[in-house]
C-alpha cells in the first residue's frame, strides 16, 4: 500500500511526509507543481528513504494526468490514503485574487475527492486552517462556528464541507486539521549537505527563522508586513536574547 501527498514540497507537507516515512514502511507518492514548494525537499526525502518516494510534477487541476496515474497505480501498489497539503495560503493575496483561491483550493479539493471515490481510496487527510473560524474572541474547539472573513478561509471552509458531505454518502473517511501558527524545524537537518527540509526563501517569513538570523547577526533589524501578536513577538525576542 502507498500514500499520496499533495503539496509535500512545502513546509508542512514535507515534514509530514518525512514523519510517515520514518514511522511506517509504506511508500509515498508526492504530487506538487512546485509553484511555491521546493524540489530539494523531494531530493531530501529520496536521499534518506531510497526507493520509497515517487514524485509527479503536476497541478491538481490536471485531473486527467492524476486519473491515468491512479488507473495504473491501483493495480500494483494501491494508494490507501490521500494527504492533501497543496493549496494557496496567503490571506492577503486571497483578498486580491479570490477566484484564483476558490479554483486552486476548493475546486481542486473537489476533483481530488472525485478521484478518491472513483479509485476506491477511502481515507483522506485535509490540511485546513484555523482561519476558518474568523475573528473569535472566545476559546475555540472543533465544534466552534465557522465564520471566515477572507477568501482563503472561505476556500478552506468550503473544501471541508465537500469532504464532510462526501463522507456521508460514500465509503469515505476524512480527517480535517485546522492549524493556528505552525512553527518548528527538523531535528535531522544537516546543513553541511543539500539534504534539508524547511523554508528556503532568501527573505525569510518564518518567525523563528527571522529571530535566529537576528541572533547570529545576519539581519540588522526585523519587521513584518502583516501584524503579529504580542505573544509571537515575545517568543521571538526570547530566542534572540538567549
C-alpha positions in Angstrom: 0.0 0.0 0.0 1.1 3.6 -0.6 0.1 7.1 0.4 -0.3 10.1 -1.9 0.7 13.5 -0.7 -0.2 16.7 -2.5 1.9 19.8 -1.8 4.6 17.8 0.0 7.3 20.1 -1.4 6.2 22.8 1.0 6.9 23.3 4.7 4.1 21.3 6.5 3.7 18.7 3.8 7.4 17.8 3.6 7.7 17.3 7.3 4.6 15.2 7.4 5.8 13.1 4.6 9.1 12.6 6.4 7.2 11.6 9.6 5.3 8.9 7.7 8.4 7.6 6.0 10.2 7.5 9.4 7.4 5.7 11.2 5.8 3.4 8.6 7.0 1.0 5.9 4.7 2.4 3.2 5.9 4.1 0.0 4.7 7.6 -0.8 3.8 9.5 -4.0 4.2 13.3 -4.0 2.2 15.5 -6.4 3.3 19.1 -6.5 3.5 21.7 -9.2 6.5 23.5 -7.4 4.7 26.8 -7.7 5.7 27.5 -4.1 7.3 24.3 -3.0 10.9 23.1 -3.5 12.2 20.2 -5.4 15.0 19.9 -2.9 12.5 18.6 -0.4 11.8 15.6 -2.7 15.5 15.0 -3.2 16.0 15.1 0.6 13.3 12.5 1.2 14.6 10.4 -1.7 18.1 10.5 -0.2 17.1 9.4 3.3 14.4 7.0 2.2 15.6 5.5 -1.1 13.2 3.6 -3.3 10.2 4.7 -1.3 9.4 8.1 -2.8 7.8 8.8 -6.2 7.5 12.4 -7.5 4.9 13.7 -10.0 5.2 17.3 -11.0 1.6 18.3 -11.8 -1.0 20.8 -10.9 -4.0 19.3 -9.2 -6.2 20.7 -11.9 -4.6 18.2 -14.3 -7.1 15.6 -13.3 -6.6 13.6 -16.5 -2.9 13.1 -15.5 -3.8 12.0 -12.0 -6.6 9.8 -13.2 -4.3 8.0 -15.6 -1.7 7.5 -12.9 -4.2 6.1 -10.4 -5.5 3.7 -13.1 -2.1 2.1 -13.2 -1.0 2.6 -9.6 -4.1 0.9 -8.1 -3.2 -2.3 -9.9 0.4 -2.6 -8.5 0.8 -0.6 -5.2 -2.6 0.8 -4.4 -2.9 4.3 -2.9 -4.5 3.7 0.5 -5.0 7.4 1.5 -4.5 10.9 0.2 -2.9 13.6 2.4 -3.8 16.9 0.9 -1.5 19.8 1.6 -1.5 21.5 -1.8 -3.1 25.0 -1.6 -2.5 28.7 -1.9 -2.2 30.0 1.7 -1.8 33.8 1.7 -4.6 35.6 3.4 -3.6 39.0 1.9 -3.2 37.6 -1.6 -6.6 35.9 -1.4 -8.3 39.3 -1.0 -6.9 40.4 -4.3 -7.2 37.1 -6.2 -10.3 35.4 -4.6 -11.4 33.4 -7.7 -7.9 32.0 -8.0 -8.1 30.8 -4.4 -11.5 29.2 -4.9 -10.2 27.5 -8.1 -6.9 26.3 -6.6 -8.1 25.4 -3.2 -11.8 24.5 -3.3 -12.3 23.1 -6.9 -9.0 21.1 -6.7 -10.2 19.5 -3.5 -13.5 18.6 -5.1 -11.6 16.9 -8.0 -9.4 15.0 -5.6 -12.5 13.7 -3.8 -14.0 12.6 -7.1 -10.8 10.7 -7.9 -10.9 9.1 -4.4 -14.4 7.8 -5.0 -13.6 6.6 -8.5 -10.5 4.7 -7.4 -11.8 3.4 -4.1 -9.4 5.5 -1.9 -11.3 5.6 1.4 -9.1 7.8 3.6 -8.4 11.5 3.2 -6.4 13.8 5.5 -7.0 17.5 4.7 -4.7 20.4 5.7 -7.1 23.2 6.6 -6.6 26.3 8.8 -7.8 28.0 11.9 -8.6 30.9 9.6 -12.0 29.2 9.0 -13.0 30.4 12.5 -12.6 34.1 11.6 -12.2 36.7 14.3 -13.2 35.0 17.5 -12.8 36.5 21.0 -13.5 33.3 22.9 -11.8 29.9 23.2 -12.1 27.6 20.2 -12.6 23.9 19.7 -13.7 21.7 16.8 -17.3 22.5 17.4 -16.9 26.3 17.3 -18.9 28.0 14.5 -17.0 28.8 11.2 -17.0 32.4 10.1 -14.1 33.1 7.7 -13.6 36.7 6.8 -11.4 36.3 3.7 -11.4 34.2 0.6 -8.5 32.0 1.8 -10.5 31.0 4.9 -13.7 30.6 2.8 -12.0 28.4 0.3 -10.8 26.1 3.1 -14.2 26.1 4.8 -15.9 25.0 1.5 -13.3 22.3 1.0 -14.1 21.0 4.5 -17.8 20.9 3.6 -17.1 18.9 0.4 -15.2 16.3 2.4 -17.8 16.0 5.1 -20.7 15.7 2.6 -18.8 13.1 0.6 -18.2 11.1 3.8 -22.0 11.0 4.4 -22.9 9.4 1.1 -19.9 7.1 0.3 -17.4 4.7 2.0 -15.1 7.6 2.6 -13.4 8.8 5.8 -11.8 12.2 6.3 -9.7 13.9 8.9 -9.5 17.7 8.9 -6.6 19.5 10.5 -7.0 23.2 11.5 -3.7 24.8 12.3 -3.1 28.0 14.1 0.6 29.1 14.0 2.8 26.3 12.6 6.5 26.6 13.7 9.4 24.4 14.3 12.3 22.7 12.5 13.5 19.3 11.6 16.0 17.9 14.1 17.5 15.7 11.4 18.6 18.6 9.2 22.3 18.6 8.3 23.1 22.0 6.9 26.5 20.8 5.6 24.7 18.9 2.9 21.9 19.9 0.5 19.6 17.5 2.2 17.4 19.6 4.5 13.7 20.4 5.0 12.5 23.9 5.8 11.8 27.3 4.5 14.3 28.2 1.7 13.4 31.7 0.7 16.1 34.3 0.9 13.7 36.8 2.6 12.5 34.6 5.4 8.9 34.9 6.7 9.1 32.2 9.3 9.1 33.9 12.7 11.6 31.6 14.3 14.0 31.7 11.3 13.9 35.5 11.4 14.7 35.6 15.1 17.6 33.2 14.6 19.0 35.4 11.8 18.9 38.3 14.1 20.5 36.3 16.9 23.6 35.5 14.8 23.8 38.9 13.2 22.6 38.0 9.7 19.8 40.5 10.0 20.2 44.0 11.5 16.5 44.5 12.2 13.3 42.7 11.7 9.8 43.7 10.9 6.7 42.3 9.3 4.3 43.5 6.6 1.5 41.7 8.4 0.5 42.3 12.0 1.9 39.9 14.6 0.7 39.2 18.1 2.5 40.3 21.3 2.9 36.6 22.1 4.7 36.0 18.8 6.9 39.0 19.4 7.8 37.9 22.9 8.7 34.5 21.7 11.0 35.9 19.0 12.6 38.3 21.5 13.2 35.4 23.9 15.1 33.5 21.3 17.2 36.5 20.3 18.2 37.1 23.9 19.3 33.5 24.6 
